[in-house]
Amino acid sequence: MLLDAIVLTLVGAVAALLPFSAAYRSHLTRRLARQAGTTVPADQVDALEARMARRAWGVGGGVALAGLLLLGWALLGPGRGEDSTGSYLVLSAMFVFGAGGLAVVEILRPGPPVDGPRTARATSPSLADYLPPLVRVLVPLFIALGLVVLLTALALSWSPWFDADTIWRSPLPLLAAAIPVLSLLSVLAVRAVLAAPQPARGEVDLFWQDLVRASTLSSVVFPPALVAVFALIVCGSVLDDAASVAAQAQGQVGPGWSLWLLIAGYVVPPLLAFGALAATLRWGGNEMQHTRSRLWGGRMVGTAARAGRA
């Protein structure tokens, strides 16, 4: 645990420092342009790099904070062996705090980093204008499924077939508390991003702000669902361990059905995730295409349009 915590802290620190590199900021911006299927106009580069760097700082800072908390837990808290449960705790903390850091950054600074006149719109865009319908359905569905499974697993700690200490010392309580918190932060971040003014100097500026909004909203909406899928995997492993410990304490061989819990924990969540991804790609489309379709009639704008035809 101690080594994992040190590594996690260093990874978070590096992730938070990378955006200070001009080459890395340029890489993030080019990746956004590839998702949009075009190139970034020269006059949009600085603003886009600033926003992408801010998002990277949030994720890196969150991961570094998770590492520091785990480091304190390893040094001052009760000891924990180097087992799969400890590894799940490290991964859980990394996912939860990284996603939380990104959401907090967007809540505190949701708008473009520059000031300027706002290009008027007839209506204010909503989340439906930036994210495909299937995504808006699947995300709360996975969050609800993850919470139901987590709460059920915690409730099983009071049954004689599962060892309560194994369950409560696992990452399950952290994940059960983290998913509602992440969901709340996600909702607040979405509201902040949608409510932020769009000080655009023209149509091209506004077009790219919409694409960045779509990418940002996707980044803050998906993490709670991904953590919920990860929680399903953790539940299968933890419940299998808890069933084996309880059986051994009673002088029995581990129940055969505990193996099915482990198999379900490793097989079902990836199948659900891959199925949701395939359905989204097949019928939902990505957020960039959806945004262009809803707000811009499917067209590229200005320099983006010329780059798309080149």
C-alpha positions in Angstrom: 0.0 0.0 0.0 2.8 2.4 0.9 4.5 1.9 -2.5 1.2 2.2 -4.3 0.5 5.5 -2.6 3.9 6.9 -3.4 3.5 5.9 -7.1 0.0 7.4 -7.2 1.2 10.7 -5.7 4.0 10.9 -8.3 1.7 10.0 -11.2 -0.7 12.8 -10.1 2.1 15.3 -9.7 3.4 14.5 -13.1 -0.1 14.8 -14.6 -0.6 18.2 -13.0 2.8 19.4 -14.2 2.6 18.2 -17.8 0.2 21.1 -18.9 3.0 23.6 -18.1 4.7 22.1 -21.2 3.7 23.8 -24.5 4.2 20.5 -26.4 1.7 18.7 -24.1 -0.9 21.5 -24.4 -0.5 21.3 -28.1 -1.0 17.6 -28.0 -4.2 18.0 -26.0 -5.5 20.5 -28.5 -4.6 18.4 -31.5 -6.4 15.4 -29.9 -9.5 17.6 -29.5 -9.2 18.6 -33.2 -9.0 14.9 -34.2 -12.2 14.2 -32.3 -13.8 17.1 -34.1 -12.5 15.8 -37.5 -10.9 19.1 -38.4 -8.0 21.5 -37.5 -7.9 24.3 -35.0 -7.8 27.8 -36.4 -4.7 29.7 -35.3 -6.7 32.4 -33.4 -8.4 29.7 -31.3 -5.2 27.8 -30.2 -4.4 29.8 -27.1 -7.9 29.7 -25.7 -8.3 26.0 -26.4 -4.9 25.1 -24.9 -5.8 27.1 -21.7 -9.0 25.1 -21.3 -7.5 21.7 -22.0 -4.6 22.5 -19.6 -7.1 23.5 -16.9 -8.9 20.2 -17.2 -5.6 18.3 -17.0 -4.6 20.2 -13.9 -7.9 19.2 -12.2 -7.4 15.5 -13.0 -3.7 15.5 -12.0 -4.4 17.4 -8.8 -7.1 15.0 -7.8 -5.0 12.0 -8.4 -2.1 13.6 -6.4 -4.5 14.3 -3.5 -5.7 10.7 -3.6 -2.1 9.5 -3.4 -1.3 11.8 -0.4 -4.4 10.6 1.4 -3.5 7.0 0.8 0.1 7.7 1.9 -1.2 9.1 5.2 -3.5 6.1 5.6 -0.6 3.7 5.0 1.6 5.5 7.5 -0.9 6.3 10.2 -3.9 4.0 9.6 -4.4 0.3 10.3 -2.2 -1.9 8.2 -3.4 -3.6 5.1 -1.7 -6.5 3.2 -0.6 -6.3 -0.4 -3.7 -8.1 -1.7 -6.2 -7.5 -4.5 -8.4 -5.5 -2.1 -5.6 -3.0 -1.4 -5.0 -2.6 -5.2 -8.7 -2.0 -5.7 -8.6 0.7 -3.1 -5.7 2.4 -4.9 -7.5 2.3 -8.2 -10.8 3.4 -6.6 -9.1 6.4 -5.1 -7.4 7.3 -8.3 -10.7 7.2 -10.4 -12.8 8.9 -7.8 -10.4 11.8 -7.0 -9.3 12.3 -10.6 -12.9 12.6 -11.7 -13.8 14.8 -8.7 -10.9 17.1 -9.5 -12.0 17.6 -13.1 -15.6 18.3 -11.9 -14.4 20.9 -9.3 -12.3 22.7 -11.9 -15.3 23.0 -14.2 -17.5 24.2 -11.4 -15.1 26.9 -10.3 -14.0 28.0 -13.8 -16.6 26.8 -16.4 -16.3 29.5 -19.0 -13.7 30.5 -21.6 -10.5 32.0 -20.1 -10.8 35.2 -22.1 -13.3 38.0 -22.0 -15.0 39.6 -24.9 -18.4 40.4 -26.5 -20.9 37.6 -26.4 -22.4 36.3 -29.7 -26.1 36.3 -29.2 -28.2 33.2 -29.7 -31.9 32.8 -30.1 -32.0 30.1 -27.4 -29.5 28.9 -24.7 -28.2 25.4 -25.5 -29.0 22.6 -23.1 -27.3 19.3 -22.3 -29.4 17.7 -25.1 -27.6 19.9 -27.6 -24.2 18.6 -26.6 -24.6 14.9 -25.7 -26.4 12.2 -27.7 -29.7 10.8 -26.3 -28.3 7.3 -25.7 -25.5 8.7 -23.5 -27.9 10.7 -21.4 -29.9 7.4 -20.8 -27.0 5.0 -20.3 -25.1 7.2 -17.8 -27.8 7.4 -15.1 -28.7 3.8 -15.7 -25.1 2.6 -15.0 -24.9 4.9 -11.9 -28.2 3.4 -10.5 -27.0 -0.1 -11.2 -23.7 0.4 -9.5 -25.3 2.0 -6.5 -27.9 -0.9 -6.2 -25.2 -3.5 -6.3 -22.9 -1.7 -3.9 -25.7 -1.2 -1.3 -26.7 -4.8 -1.7 -23.1 -5.9 -1.1 -22.9 -3.8 2.0 -26.2 -5.2 3.3 -24.9 -8.7 2.8 -22.3 -8.0 5.5 -25.0 -8.7 8.1 -25.7 -12.2 6.7 -23.9 -15.2 8.1 -22.5 -16.2 4.6 -20.2 -13.2 4.3 -17.5 -11.8 6.5 -18.5 -8.3 7.6 -14.9 -7.1 8.2 -13.8 -8.1 4.7 -16.6 -6.1 3.2 -16.2 -3.0 5.3 -12.4 -2.9 5.0 -12.7 -3.1 1.2 -13.2 -0.2 -1.2 -17.0 -0.8 -1.3 -17.9 1.8 1.4 -15.7 4.4 -0.4 -17.3 3.6 -3.7 -20.8 3.7 -2.3 -20.2 7.1 -0.9 -18.2 8.4 -3.8 -20.7 7.6 -6.6 -23.4 9.9 -5.2 -20.8 12.6 -4.5 -19.4 12.3 -8.0 -22.9 12.4 -9.5 -23.7 15.6 -7.6 -20.4 17.2 -8.7 -21.2 16.1 -12.2 -24.6 17.8 -12.1 -23.1 21.0 -10.6 -20.4 21.0 -13.3 -22.9 20.5 -16.1 -25.0 23.4 -14.8 -22.0 25.6 -14.4 -20.7 24.9 -17.9 -24.1 25.5 -19.5 -24.8 28.7 -17.5 -21.4 30.2 -18.3 -21.4 33.0 -20.9 -19.8 32.4 -24.3 -17.8 35.6 -25.0 -17.2 34.8 -28.7 -15.6 37.3 -31.2 -17.5 35.7 -34.1 -19.1 32.6 -35.5 -15.8 30.6 -35.7 -15.0 31.3 -32.1 -18.5 30.3 -31.0 -18.3 27.1 -33.0 -15.1 26.0 -31.3 -16.5 27.0 -27.9 -19.4 24.7 -28.6 -17.1 21.8 -29.5 -15.1 22.4 -26.3 -18.3 22.5 -24.3 -19.3 19.2 -25.8 -16.0 17.6 -24.9 -16.1 19.1 -21.4 -19.6 18.0 -20.7 -18.7 14.5 -21.9 -15.7 14.5 -19.5 -17.8 15.4 -16.4 -20.8 13.2 -17.2 -19.1 9.9 -17.9 -16.8 9.4 -14.8 -19.6 8.6 -12.3 -20.9 5.8 -14.7 -17.3 4.5 -15.2 -16.7 4.4 -11.5 -20.0 2.5 -11.1 -18.9 -0.1 -13.7 -15.6 -0.4 -11.8 -17.6 -0.9 -8.6 -19.4 -3.8 -10.1 -16.0 -5.5 -10.7 -14.9 -4.8 -7.2 -18.1 -6.2 -5.7 -17.6 -9.6 -7.3 -14.1 -10.0 -6.0 -14.9 -8.6 -2.5 -18.0 -10.7 -2.0 -16.1 -13.8 -3.1 -13.3 -13.1 -0.5 -15.9 -12.4 2.2 -17.8 -15.6 1.4 -14.5 -17.7 1.6 -13.5 -16.0 4.9 -16.9 -16.7 6.5 -16.9 -20.3 5.3 -13.4 -21.0 6.7 -14.3 -19.4 10.0 -17.1 -21.9 10.2 -14.8 -24.8 9.3 -16.4 -25.2 5.9 -15.1 -25.3 2.4 -15.8 -22.0 0.5 -19.3 -22.2 -1.1 -19.4 -23.0 -4.8 -21.7 -20.1 -5.5 -19.0 -17.6 -4.4 -17.0 -18.5 -7.5 -20.0 -17.4 -9.6 -19.9 -14.0 -7.8 -16.2 -13.7 -8.8 -16.9 -14.7 -12.4 -19.9 -12.3 -12.6 -17.8 -9.5 -11.2 -15.1 -9.9 -13.9 -17.3 -10.8 -16.8 -20.6 -9.0 -16.5 -19.3 -5.4 -16.0 -17.0 -5.5 -19.1 -19.8 -6.9 -21.2 -22.1 -4.2 -20.0 -19.5 -1.5 -20.7 -18.6 -2.9 -24.2 -22.3 -3.3 -25.0 -23.0 0.3 -24.0 -20.0 1.6 -26.0 -21.1 -0.4 -29.1 -24.6 0.9 -28.8 -23.4 4.5 -28.4 -21.1 4.2 -31.4 -23.8 2.5 -33.5 -26.8 4.6 -32.6 -25.6 7.6 -30.5 -22.7 9.1 -32.3 -20.0 11.1 -30.6 -20.6 14.4 -28.8 -18.8 16.4 -31.5 -21.0 15.1 -34.3 -24.1 15.5 -32.2 -23.2 19.2 -31.3 -22.6 20.1 -35.0 -25.9 18.5 -35.9 -27.9 20.2 -33.2 -26.4 23.6 -33.1 -24.7 24.1 -36.5 -26.8 22.1 -38.9 -24.1 19.5 -39.3 -21.7 22.0 -41.0 -18.2 23.1 -40.2 -17.7 26.8 -39.7 -15.2 29.3 -41.0 -11.6 28.1 -41.0 -12.9 24.7 -39.8 -15.0 24.4 -42.9 -12.1 25.2 -45.2 -9.9 22.7 -43.4 -12.5 20.0 -43.7 -12.7 20.5 -47.5 -9.0 20.6 -48.0 
